[in-house]
Amino acid sequence: MKVRLTDANFPRTADRRVYHLGIRPGEVANRIITLGSPSRAHGVASYLDPSPTPFVLSSERGFLTITGRYKAVPVSIVAIGMGHPNADFFVREVRECLSGDMVVIRRVRIRVFPPAAPADIVRRLGSCGGLRDFPVGTIVAPKGSIAVSRNYDFDFVAGGVTDGAAPYRLSKPVLADPALHDAVVSALHETKPAEITTPIVSDTLNASADSFYSSQGRQTSFPDHNEALIAQITGTHDDVATLEMETFHILHLAKCWVPDPEPAPVSAPAPPHHAATAPSIPPPAPPATQTAVPSPSSPVVIAGGSEEKRPRIRAASAQMVFASRTSRDFITPEDVAAREAWTGRAMLEALVRLELDPEMLHEESGSVWEVKGVDAVAR
């Protein structure tokens, strides 16, 4: 039996669960790591505090949310799959389930471009100085991202640029939140194991494509006219070094979101409907420890010259180079495991070290991390 939805504009169930992620207010924390696969989400979740047992919810649409605590601070880990559409579902639906700030670190595996290409393209890449072929195992924390989009007005059958309609379009860069970016870089350096010698890079741009094949310059049987795409990217932005599919959209939505003046009311979470989710709901937990010194809030000047605090979305990214499309090297499974462990813990450290205004945190009352009973009295 289908769950009845209450609003076609922004679908929710009667108990306020969002349509794709399946969560509701009180089941996702202000500090979030998002990544692609559920297996890697569970890997990061293995570093959460043993008490409380993390809340786990898998939606029918393939999203996984794990909420627990790291060093007593509420955090969530959300697996979203691939691509701009899934990133869009994630940001919009989590934002509607949160009060206060939303802080997101996107962790992703990437392959350094360009692909194997004819000699004339390689020469053009070299001349513009935009190619940075990092060794496999490098960790990249990009300062920002551009979008690479297929131009549907281009004639992909006949080919040829007409009326300025090139086959692919590049956006202007959108920057990561500077404080969060710095926290990510700092945590990576401070937690880096001695046996890992590959670099941490933080001064480059990322490119996020709207497809895995055509908009990333891969050659298939389709007439994608993408032979010069990598040269176009690096010729336009000479500090672009990595290419994937989600980071730009997350950073873009974070920059352009404007909150409503009045926050939505928050009520206690009800158990998920069996047709929408597969939850694991933990018992109540010890109190959270938030940062002692609040960072500057997001003030908005209102009539009369006073300031009103408004929530915001802050986003950054960390990317693991697992293969090089120039040298065609691949990282070993042992090195993958070591870097997954290191970066997972580093992202958690970056989240809990980032200072947030206590007034910009989601209310614990009614949440899956609410303190109840004896622990509440001890607090």
PECOR-V613739 format. One record per pair of residues at least 24 apart in sequence whose ideal C-beta (glycine too) atoms are under 8 Angstrom apart, sorted by sequence separation. I is the first residue (numbers start at 0). J is the second residue. D is the distance in whole Angstrom. If there is no record, write none. Layout:
i->I j->J d->D
i->I j->J d->D
//
This chain:
i->41 j->65 d->7
i->145 j->169 d->6
i->146 j->170 d->4
i->40 j->65 d->6
i->145 j->170 d->5
i->317 j->342 d->6
i->37 j->63 d->5
i->62 j->88 d->7
i->111 j->137 d->8
i->145 j->171 d->7
i->206 j->232 d->6
i->47 j->74 d->7
i->62 j->89 d->7
i->145 j->172 d->5
i->215 j->242 d->6
i->26 j->54 d->6
i->60 j->88 d->8
i->144 j->172 d->7
i->145 j->173 d->8
i->317 j->345 d->7
i->143 j->172 d->4
i->144 j->173 d->6
i->317 j->346 d->6
i->26 j->56 d->6
i->109 j->139 d->7
i->143 j->173 d->6
i->206 j->236 d->8
i->143 j->174 d->4
i->144 j->175 d->8
i->44 j->76 d->5
i->142 j->174 d->6
i->143 j->175 d->6
i->172 j->204 d->6
i->204 j->236 d->6
i->43 j->76 d->5
i->142 j->175 d->6
i->206 j->239 d->5
i->211 j->244 d->7
i->22 j->56 d->6
i->141 j->175 d->7
i->204 j->238 d->5
i->205 j->239 d->7
i->208 j->242 d->6
i->210 j->244 d->8
i->21 j->56 d->6
i->203 j->238 d->5
i->204 j->239 d->5
i->205 j->240 d->7
i->206 j->241 d->7
i->207 j->242 d->8
i->208 j->243 d->7
i->209 j->244 d->7
i->21 j->57 d->8
i->22 j->58 d->8
i->40 j->76 d->5
i->202 j->238 d->7
i->203 j->239 d->7
i->204 j->240 d->7
i->205 j->241 d->5
i->206 j->242 d->5
i->207 j->243 d->6
i->208 j->244 d->6
i->21 j->58 d->3
i->27 j->64 d->6
i->40 j->77 d->7
i->169 j->206 d->8
i->203 j->240 d->4
i->205 j->242 d->7
i->206 j->243 d->8
i->207 j->244 d->6
i->20 j->58 d->6
i->21 j->59 d->7
i->26 j->64 d->7
i->28 j->66 d->6
i->40 j->78 d->4
i->142 j->180 d->6
i->203 j->241 d->7
i->205 j->243 d->7
i->207 j->245 d->6
i->19 j->58 d->6
i->21 j->60 d->7
i->27 j->66 d->6
i->39 j->78 d->7
i->207 j->246 d->5
i->20 j->60 d->7
i->26 j->66 d->6
i->140 j->180 d->6
i->200 j->240 d->7
i->207 j->247 d->3
i->19 j->60 d->4
i->21 j->62 d->7
i->37 j->78 d->5
i->205 j->246 d->5
i->206 j->247 d->8
i->207 j->248 d->6
i->18 j->60 d->8
i->20 j->62 d->5
i->22 j->64 d->5
i->30 j->72 d->7
i->32 j->74 d->7
i->34 j->76 d->7
i->36 j->78 d->6
i->205 j->247 d->7
i->19 j->62 d->6
i->21 j->64 d->8
i->30 j->73 d->7
i->31 j->74 d->7
i->32 j->75 d->8
i->33 j->76 d->8
i->34 j->77 d->8
i->35 j->78 d->7
i->140 j->183 d->5
i->20 j->64 d->6
i->29 j->73 d->7
i->30 j->74 d->5
i->31 j->75 d->5
i->32 j->76 d->5
i->33 j->77 d->5
i->34 j->78 d->6
i->35 j->79 d->7
i->36 j->80 d->8
i->140 j->184 d->5
i->28 j->73 d->4
i->30 j->75 d->7
i->31 j->76 d->7
i->32 j->77 d->7
i->33 j->78 d->8
i->34 j->79 d->8
i->35 j->80 d->6
i->28 j->74 d->5
i->31 j->77 d->6
i->33 j->79 d->6
i->35 j->81 d->6
i->28 j->75 d->4
i->140 j->187 d->7
i->167 j->214 d->6
i->260 j->307 d->8
i->27 j->75 d->5
i->262 j->310 d->8
i->308 j->356 d->7
i->311 j->359 d->8
i->138 j->187 d->6
i->310 j->359 d->6
i->27 j->77 d->7
i->308 j->358 d->6
i->258 j->309 d->5
i->308 j->359 d->7
i->258 j->310 d->5
i->258 j->311 d->7
i->256 j->311 d->7
i->33 j->89 d->6
i->256 j->312 d->5
i->20 j->77 d->7
i->166 j->223 d->7
i->166 j->224 d->4
i->167 j->225 d->7
i->253 j->311 d->8
i->136 j->195 d->7
i->138 j->197 d->7
i->140 j->199 d->7
i->142 j->201 d->7
i->145 j->204 d->6
i->147 j->206 d->5
i->166 j->225 d->7
i->253 j->312 d->4
i->294 j->353 d->7
i->137 j->197 d->5
i->138 j->198 d->8
i->139 j->199 d->8
i->140 j->200 d->7
i->141 j->201 d->8
i->142 j->202 d->6
i->144 j->204 d->6
i->145 j->205 d->8
i->146 j->206 d->8
i->147 j->207 d->7
i->148 j->208 d->8
i->149 j->209 d->6
i->252 j->312 d->7
i->253 j->313 d->6
i->294 j->354 d->4
i->296 j->356 d->4
i->136 j->197 d->4
i->137 j->198 d->5
i->138 j->199 d->5
i->139 j->200 d->5
i->140 j->201 d->5
i->142 j->203 d->7
i->143 j->204 d->5
i->144 j->205 d->4
i->145 j->206 d->5
i->146 j->207 d->6
i->147 j->208 d->4
i->148 j->209 d->5
i->149 j->210 d->6
i->167 j->228 d->5
i->253 j->314 d->4
i->290 j->351 d->8
i->293 j->354 d->6
i->294 j->355 d->6
i->295 j->356 d->8
i->31 j->93 d->7
i->135 j->197 d->8
i->137 j->199 d->8
i->138 j->200 d->7
i->139 j->201 d->8
i->141 j->203 d->6
i->142 j->204 d->7
i->143 j->205 d->7
i->144 j->206 d->7
i->145 j->207 d->7
i->146 j->208 d->8
i->147 j->209 d->7
i->166 j->228 d->8
i->169 j->231 d->7
i->252 j->314 d->8
i->290 j->352 d->8
i->292 j->354 d->6
i->293 j->355 d->7
i->294 j->356 d->6
i->296 j->358 d->7
i->297 j->359 d->8
i->43 j->106 d->8
i->134 j->197 d->6
i->137 j->200 d->6
i->141 j->204 d->6
i->144 j->207 d->5
i->146 j->209 d->7
i->169 j->232 d->6
i->290 j->353 d->8
i->293 j->356 d->4
i->296 j->359 d->6
i->133 j->197 d->8
i->134 j->198 d->8
i->139 j->203 d->6
i->141 j->205 d->4
i->149 j->213 d->6
i->158 j->222 d->7
i->167 j->231 d->7
i->172 j->236 d->7
i->250 j->314 d->5
i->290 j->354 d->4
i->293 j->357 d->6
i->133 j->198 d->7
i->149 j->214 d->5
i->249 j->314 d->5
i->290 j->355 d->6
i->293 j->358 d->8
i->27 j->93 d->5
i->139 j->205 d->8
i->148 j->214 d->7
i->155 j->221 d->8
i->156 j->222 d->7
i->158 j->224 d->6
i->165 j->231 d->8
i->169 j->235 d->5
i->250 j->316 d->8
i->289 j->355 d->7
i->39 j->106 d->8
i->133 j->200 d->7
i->147 j->214 d->5
i->155 j->222 d->5
i->169 j->236 d->7
i->249 j->316 d->8
i->20 j->88 d->7
i->29 j->97 d->6
i->147 j->215 d->8
i->155 j->223 d->7
i->289 j->357 d->6
i->19 j->88 d->4
i->20 j->89 d->7
i->27 j->96 d->5
i->131 j->200 d->8
i->155 j->224 d->6
i->22 j->92 d->7
i->26 j->96 d->7
i->27 j->97 d->6
i->29 j->99 d->6
i->31 j->101 d->7
i->33 j->103 d->6
i->246 j->316 d->5
i->22 j->93 d->8
i->25 j->96 d->8
i->29 j->100 d->6
i->31 j->102 d->7
i->32 j->103 d->8
i->33 j->104 d->7
i->34 j->105 d->7
i->153 j->224 d->7
i->289 j->360 d->6
i->20 j->92 d->5
i->24 j->96 d->5
i->29 j->101 d->6
i->30 j->102 d->5
i->31 j->103 d->5
i->32 j->104 d->5
i->33 j->105 d->5
i->34 j->106 d->5
i->35 j->107 d->6
i->131 j->203 d->7
i->246 j->318 d->8
i->19 j->92 d->6
i->20 j->93 d->7
i->23 j->96 d->6
i->24 j->97 d->7
i->29 j->102 d->6
i->31 j->104 d->7
i->33 j->106 d->7
i->34 j->107 d->7
i->35 j->108 d->8
i->18 j->92 d->7
i->22 j->96 d->6
i->24 j->98 d->7
i->32 j->106 d->6
i->173 j->247 d->6
i->17 j->92 d->4
i->104 j->179 d->7
i->175 j->250 d->6
i->243 j->318 d->7
i->20 j->96 d->8
i->174 j->250 d->7
i->287 j->363 d->7
i->102 j->179 d->6
i->170 j->247 d->7
i->173 j->250 d->5
i->176 j->253 d->7
i->241 j->318 d->5
i->17 j->95 d->6
i->173 j->251 d->5
i->17 j->96 d->6
i->104 j->183 d->6
i->241 j->320 d->7
i->174 j->254 d->8
i->147 j->228 d->7
i->173 j->254 d->6
i->287 j->368 d->6
i->287 j->370 d->8
i->284 j->368 d->6
i->286 j->370 d->4
i->147 j->232 d->6
i->284 j->369 d->8
i->285 j->370 d->7
i->9 j->95 d->7
i->281 j->367 d->7
i->283 j->369 d->6
i->284 j->370 d->7
i->145 j->232 d->8
i->280 j->367 d->7
i->283 j->370 d->7
i->283 j->371 d->4
i->286 j->374 d->6
i->283 j->372 d->6
i->285 j->374 d->5
i->286 j->375 d->8
i->284 j->374 d->7
i->145 j->236 d->6
i->283 j->374 d->7
i->286 j->378 d->4
i->145 j->239 d->7
i->147 j->242 d->8
i->265 j->361 d->8
i->265 j->362 d->6
i->267 j->364 d->8
i->268 j->365 d->6
i->267 j->365 d->4
i->268 j->366 d->7
i->141 j->240 d->8
i->265 j->364 d->8
i->266 j->365 d->6
i->268 j->367 d->7
i->116 j->216 d->8
i->141 j->241 d->6
i->265 j->365 d->6
i->114 j->215 d->8
i->139 j->240 d->7
i->146 j->247 d->4
i->114 j->216 d->5
i->139 j->241 d->5
i->144 j->246 d->5
i->145 j->247 d->6
i->146 j->248 d->7
i->112 j->215 d->7
i->113 j->216 d->6
i->114 j->217 d->6
i->127 j->230 d->8
i->129 j->232 d->8
i->130 j->233 d->6
i->144 j->247 d->4
i->112 j->216 d->7
i->114 j->218 d->7
i->123 j->227 d->8
i->129 j->233 d->3
i->124 j->229 d->7
i->129 j->234 d->7
i->141 j->246 d->7
i->146 j->251 d->7
i->120 j->226 d->7
i->124 j->230 d->6
i->127 j->233 d->6
i->144 j->250 d->5
i->120 j->227 d->6
i->123 j->230 d->5
i->127 j->234 d->5
i->129 j->236 d->7
i->133 j->240 d->7
i->143 j->250 d->7
i->129 j->237 d->4
i->117 j->226 d->7
i->120 j->229 d->7
i->124 j->233 d->6
i->128 j->237 d->6
i->129 j->238 d->7
i->131 j->240 d->4
i->116 j->226 d->7
i->120 j->230 d->5
i->127 j->237 d->6
i->129 j->239 d->6
i->123 j->234 d->7
i->205 j->316 d->7
i->116 j->229 d->7
i->205 j->318 d->7
i->114 j->229 d->7
i->113 j->229 d->4
i->178 j->294 d->7
i->112 j->229 d->6
i->113 j->230 d->8
i->113 j->233 d->8
i->83 j->207 d->7
i->83 j->209 d->6
i->82 j->209 d->8
i->82 j->210 d->8
i->111 j->240 d->7
i->112 j->241 d->8
i->81 j->211 d->7
i->111 j->241 d->7
i->112 j->242 d->5
i->187 j->317 d->7
i->111 j->242 d->8
i->109 j->241 d->5
i->110 j->242 d->7
i->183 j->315 d->5
i->109 j->242 d->7
i->182 j->315 d->8
i->183 j->316 d->8
i->109 j->243 d->5
i->179 j->313 d->5
i->183 j->317 d->5
i->178 j->313 d->7
i->179 j->314 d->7
i->180 j->315 d->4
i->107 j->243 d->5
i->179 j->315 d->4
i->176 j->313 d->4
i->107 j->245 d->7
i->176 j->314 d->6
i->107 j->246 d->7
i->175 j->314 d->6
i->176 j->315 d->6
i->105 j->245 d->6
i->175 j->315 d->4
i->105 j->246 d->5
i->175 j->316 d->6
i->195 j->337 d->6
i->194 j->337 d->7
i->195 j->338 d->7
i->105 j->249 d->5
i->192 j->337 d->7
i->103 j->249 d->6
i->195 j->341 d->7
i->192 j->341 d->6
i->103 j->253 d->7
i->191 j->341 d->7
i->190 j->341 d->6
i->101 j->253 d->8
i->187 j->341 d->8
i->190 j->344 d->6
i->191 j->345 d->8
i->187 j->342 d->7
i->190 j->345 d->5
i->189 j->345 d->8
i->90 j->248 d->8
i->187 j->345 d->5
i->190 j->348 d->6
i->86 j->245 d->4
i->90 j->249 d->6
i->186 j->345 d->4
i->189 j->348 d->7
i->85 j->245 d->7
i->89 j->249 d->8
i->186 j->346 d->7
i->83 j->244 d->7
i->87 j->248 d->6
i->91 j->252 d->7
i->82 j->244 d->5
i->83 j->245 d->7
i->86 j->248 d->4
i->90 j->252 d->4
i->94 j->256 d->7
i->183 j->345 d->7
i->186 j->348 d->4
i->187 j->349 d->8
i->81 j->244 d->6
i->82 j->245 d->7
i->86 j->249 d->5
i->90 j->253 d->7
i->183 j->346 d->7
i->186 j->349 d->4
i->81 j->245 d->7
i->83 j->247 d->8
i->98 j->262 d->5
i->185 j->349 d->7
i->83 j->248 d->4
i->87 j->252 d->7
i->98 j->263 d->8
i->79 j->245 d->7
i->86 j->252 d->8
i->183 j->349 d->5
i->186 j->352 d->7
i->98 j->265 d->6
i->182 j->349 d->4
i->185 j->352 d->8
i->95 j->263 d->7
i->182 j->350 d->8
i->179 j->349 d->7
i->182 j->352 d->6
i->182 j->353 d->5
i->144 j->316 d->7
i->179 j->353 d->6
i->140 j->315 d->7
i->141 j->316 d->6
i->178 j->353 d->7
i->140 j->316 d->7
i->140 j->317 d->5
i->141 j->318 d->7
i->139 j->317 d->7
i->140 j->318 d->7
i->138 j->317 d->6
i->139 j->318 d->5
i->138 j->318 d->7
i->139 j->319 d->8
i->138 j->319 d->6
i->139 j->320 d->6
i->137 j->319 d->8
i->138 j->320 d->7
i->136 j->319 d->8
i->137 j->320 d->4
i->136 j->320 d->7
i->135 j->320 d->6
i->136 j->321 d->8
i->134 j->320 d->8
i->135 j->321 d->6
i->133 j->320 d->5
i->135 j->322 d->6
i->135 j->323 d->6
i->134 j->323 d->7
i->133 j->323 d->7
i->132 j->323 d->6
i->132 j->325 d->5
i->135 j->328 d->5
i->132 j->326 d->7
i->134 j->328 d->8
i->135 j->329 d->7
i->136 j->330 d->6
i->130 j->325 d->8
i->135 j->330 d->4
i->100 j->297 d->8
i->136 j->334 d->6
i->135 j->334 d->8
i->138 j->338 d->7
i->136 j->338 d->6
i->138 j->342 d->6
i->101 j->310 d->7
i->103 j->312 d->7
i->105 j->314 d->7
i->107 j->316 d->7
i->109 j->318 d->5
i->111 j->320 d->5
i->115 j->324 d->7
i->35 j->245 d->8
i->100 j->310 d->5
i->101 j->311 d->8
i->102 j->312 d->8
i->103 j->313 d->7
i->104 j->314 d->8
i->105 j->315 d->7
i->106 j->316 d->7
i->107 j->317 d->8
i->108 j->318 d->7
i->109 j->319 d->7
i->110 j->320 d->7
i->114 j->324 d->5
i->99 j->310 d->5
i->100 j->311 d->6
i->101 j->312 d->5
i->102 j->313 d->5
i->103 j->314 d->4
i->104 j->315 d->6
i->105 j->316 d->4
i->106 j->317 d->5
i->107 j->318 d->5
i->108 j->319 d->5
i->109 j->320 d->6
i->110 j->321 d->7
i->111 j->322 d->8
i->113 j->324 d->6
i->98 j->310 d->7
i->100 j->312 d->7
i->101 j->313 d->7
i->102 j->314 d->8
i->103 j->315 d->8
i->104 j->316 d->7
i->105 j->317 d->8
i->106 j->318 d->8
i->107 j->319 d->7
i->109 j->321 d->7
i->110 j->322 d->4
i->111 j->323 d->5
i->112 j->324 d->5
i->113 j->325 d->7
i->115 j->327 d->8
i->97 j->310 d->8
i->100 j->313 d->7
i->104 j->317 d->6
i->106 j->319 d->8
i->108 j->321 d->5
i->110 j->323 d->7
i->111 j->324 d->6
i->112 j->325 d->8
i->67 j->281 d->8
i->71 j->285 d->7
i->73 j->287 d->5
i->110 j->324 d->5
i->111 j->325 d->7
i->56 j->271 d->6
i->59 j->274 d->7
i->71 j->286 d->7
i->72 j->287 d->6
i->33 j->249 d->7
i->59 j->275 d->6
i->68 j->284 d->7
i->71 j->287 d->6
i->72 j->288 d->6
i->58 j->275 d->7
i->59 j->276 d->7
i->71 j->288 d->4
i->72 j->289 d->7
i->58 j->276 d->6
i->70 j->288 d->7
i->94 j->312 d->7
i->57 j->276 d->6
i->68 j->287 d->6
i->56 j->276 d->5
i->57 j->277 d->5
i->56 j->277 d->7
i->56 j->278 d->5
i->90 j->312 d->7
i->55 j->278 d->7
i->56 j->279 d->8
i->54 j->278 d->7
i->55 j->279 d->4
i->54 j->279 d->7
i->53 j->279 d->8
i->54 j->280 d->6
i->52 j->279 d->7
i->54 j->281 d->6
i->53 j->281 d->6
i->52 j->281 d->4
i->51 j->281 d->4
i->52 j->282 d->7
i->51 j->282 d->6
i->51 j->283 d->7
i->51 j->284 d->3
i->50 j->284 d->6
i->51 j->285 d->8
i->50 j->285 d->7
i->106 j->342 d->6
i->106 j->343 d->8
i->24 j->263 d->8
i->25 j->265 d->7
i->106 j->346 d->6
i->24 j->265 d->5
i->24 j->266 d->7
i->25 j->267 d->7
i->26 j->268 d->6
i->104 j->346 d->5
i->25 j->268 d->4
i->24 j->268 d->7
i->23 j->268 d->5
i->104 j->349 d->6
i->23 j->269 d->8
i->104 j->350 d->6
i->102 j->350 d->7
i->21 j->271 d->6
i->15 j->266 d->7
i->102 j->353 d->6
i->102 j->355 d->7
i->14 j->268 d->8
i->21 j->275 d->5
i->14 j->269 d->4
i->16 j->271 d->7
i->21 j->276 d->4
i->100 j->355 d->6
i->16 j->272 d->7
i->99 j->355 d->8
i->100 j->356 d->7
i->14 j->272 d->8
i->16 j->275 d->6
i->99 j->358 d->7
i->100 j->359 d->4
i->12 j->272 d->6
i->16 j->276 d->7
i->99 j->359 d->4
i->100 j->360 d->7
i->99 j->360 d->5
i->98 j->360 d->8
i->99 j->361 d->5
i->12 j->275 d->7
i->98 j->361 d->5
i->97 j->361 d->6
i->98 j->362 d->6
i->2 j->272 d->5
i->2 j->274 d->6
i->1 j->274 d->7
i->2 j->275 d->5
i->74 j->347 d->6
i->0 j->274 d->7
i->74 j->350 d->6
i->74 j->351 d->7
i->69 j->347 d->5
i->72 j->350 d->7
i->72 j->351 d->4
i->69 j->350 d->7
i->70 j->351 d->5
i->69 j->351 d->6
i->73 j->361 d->8
i->73 j->366 d->8
i->73 j->368 d->5
i->42 j->339 d->6
i->46 j->343 d->6
i->42 j->340 d->8
i->46 j->344 d->5
i->39 j->339 d->7
i->43 j->343 d->4
i->47 j->347 d->8
i->68 j->368 d->6
i->42 j->343 d->6
i->46 j->347 d->6
i->66 j->367 d->6
i->67 j->368 d->8
i->66 j->368 d->7
i->43 j->346 d->7
i->39 j->343 d->8
i->43 j->347 d->7
i->32 j->343 d->8
i->54 j->367 d->4
i->32 j->346 d->5
i->54 j->368 d->8
i->32 j->347 d->7
i->51 j->368 d->7
i->32 j->350 d->7
i->31 j->350 d->8
i->30 j->350 d->4
i->30 j->351 d->7
i->30 j->353 d->7
i->30 j->355 d->8
i->29 j->355 d->7
i->29 j->359 d->8
i->29 j->360 d->5
i->29 j->361 d->6
i->28 j->361 d->7
i->25 j->361 d->7
i->24 j->361 d->8
i->25 j->365 d->5
i->26 j->366 d->7
i->28 j->368 d->7
i->24 j->365 d->8
i->25 j->366 d->4
i->26 j->367 d->5
i->24 j->366 d->8
i->25 j->367 d->6
i->25 j->369 d->8
//
